[in-house]
């Protein structure tokens, strides 16, 4: 994601790391942001060019809230380094049905 979706990284900002998938559940995308709701709305509306738009990746299946953006970026790199099987295990442990954790109306699990 471009810098417009990332916080300035100062210590008072909380950060999020998240995993998105598509409707067929066969693609995973790991990202980080300082504003998860805004970022997810942009993904769902396909406003972010690149991988997520091309593969219609918009379903939030996993996220973590972290104390700041530096921690979120570190965790993002850590998750990106995991195998697909380990990412799947992490998702299944938190969200066994892989349901979308964000419904876009403010009534999400965020």
C-alpha positions, 0 to 999 in steps of 0.5 A: 500500500502507498504512504497515504494508507500508512500512519506517520509512524510516531509512537502514539499512533496505533497500527494494524496488520491485516490479512485479506483474501478473495471470495475464492479464498485462494489468494492472501495479502498481508498489509499494515495501516494506521487506519484499518477502516479507511484502508479496508473501504478502499480495498473493498471499493477497489481504489488501491491499484495493484495486487489487491485490485487485480485479484479482487482481494477484499475480505478481511480474515485476520487482523492484529492491533499493535501499539504503533506503526513501527510494530505493525510494519515489523509484524507485517514483514514477519507475517509476509515471511511465513509460509502459506500453511502458517498464514492459513493456520493463523487465520483458522485459529482466529477465524475458522470460518474465514468470514469477513470481519469487516462489513463496511457499515461500522458494525464490524468486529474491528 
